[in-house]
Amino acid sequence: MKKLLVIFTVLFSLAACQSAPKTAKSQEPQNRTLIIFYDAQVGKEPLFKAAQKYGSEIIYDYKNLNGAALRVPDNKTPAKAIKYYKKVPGVLSVEMDKRAYLM
């Protein structure tokens, strides 16, 4: 009886040591959202015209923050979109959207 208990304990311990399966990176959703802030004196018009020309979707207009969230078109890379939007007159910063955690 004691041998059986030892065997089960060892088997359960080994089963608990197995790592969880990892998800493939290709299955993870790719972040395609940019957060862009612009100079209030210049306004949002140059940014929104550039977004329309580039093919980006305006997800949200942050009226109190002088910024906007834009989706990068599927046929363009986020890195190229960042370079493009940094050149738009009045744009102060361009960042990828990301989660922020409060501690």
C-alpha positions in Angstrom: 0.0 0.0 0.0 2.8 2.4 0.9 4.6 1.6 -2.4 1.4 2.5 -4.3 1.1 5.8 -2.5 4.8 6.6 -3.3 4.3 5.7 -6.9 1.2 7.9 -7.2 3.0 10.8 -5.5 5.9 10.6 -7.9 3.6 10.4 -10.9 1.6 13.4 -9.8 4.8 15.3 -9.1 6.2 14.6 -12.5 2.9 15.6 -14.2 2.9 18.9 -12.3 6.4 19.7 -13.5 5.4 19.8 -17.2 5.3 23.3 -18.6 2.2 24.8 -20.2 2.2 24.7 -24.0 3.5 28.0 -25.5 1.4 29.8 -28.1 3.0 30.5 -31.5 3.9 34.1 -32.1 2.0 34.1 -35.3 -1.2 33.4 -33.4 -0.7 36.5 -31.2 -2.6 39.6 -32.4 -0.3 42.2 -33.7 -0.8 45.7 -32.3 -1.6 48.1 -35.2 -2.8 51.1 -33.2 -0.8 54.3 -32.9 -1.4 57.0 -30.3 -0.5 60.4 -31.8 -0.4 63.8 -30.0 -0.4 67.1 -31.9 0.2 70.8 -31.2 -3.0 72.4 -30.2 -2.1 75.6 -32.1 -1.7 73.7 -35.4 -4.8 71.6 -34.8 -5.8 68.1 -35.8 -6.6 68.9 -39.4 -3.2 68.1 -40.9 -3.0 64.9 -38.9 -6.5 63.7 -40.0 -5.8 64.6 -43.6 -2.6 62.7 -43.5 -4.4 59.7 -41.9 -7.0 59.7 -44.7 -4.2 59.9 -47.4 -2.3 57.1 -45.7 -5.4 54.9 -45.4 -5.5 54.8 -41.6 -8.7 54.5 -39.6 -9.3 57.1 -36.9 -10.2 55.0 -33.9 -10.6 57.8 -31.3 -10.2 61.5 -31.2 -8.9 62.5 -27.7 -10.4 66.0 -27.6 -9.0 67.1 -24.2 -5.6 65.7 -24.8 -4.9 66.9 -28.4 -4.4 63.4 -29.6 -5.8 60.6 -31.6 -5.7 56.8 -31.9 -5.1 55.6 -35.4 -5.1 52.1 -36.9 -2.2 51.3 -39.3 -3.5 49.9 -42.6 -2.9 46.2 -43.2 -0.7 46.9 -46.2 1.7 49.0 -44.2 4.0 48.2 -41.2 3.7 50.0 -37.9 7.4 51.2 -38.2 6.8 52.8 -41.5 3.6 54.4 -40.2 5.4 55.9 -37.3 8.0 57.5 -39.6 5.2 58.8 -41.8 3.3 60.4 -39.0 6.3 62.0 -37.3 6.8 64.1 -40.5 3.2 65.5 -40.4 3.2 69.2 -39.5 2.1 69.7 -35.8 2.6 66.1 -34.7 4.5 66.1 -31.4 4.7 62.4 -30.7 3.9 59.0 -32.2 3.8 55.9 -30.1 2.5 52.3 -30.4 -0.5 51.7 -28.2 0.3 49.5 -25.3 -1.1 48.5 -21.9 0.1 50.4 -18.9 -0.2 48.8 -15.4 -0.6 50.7 -12.2 1.2 49.3 -9.3 
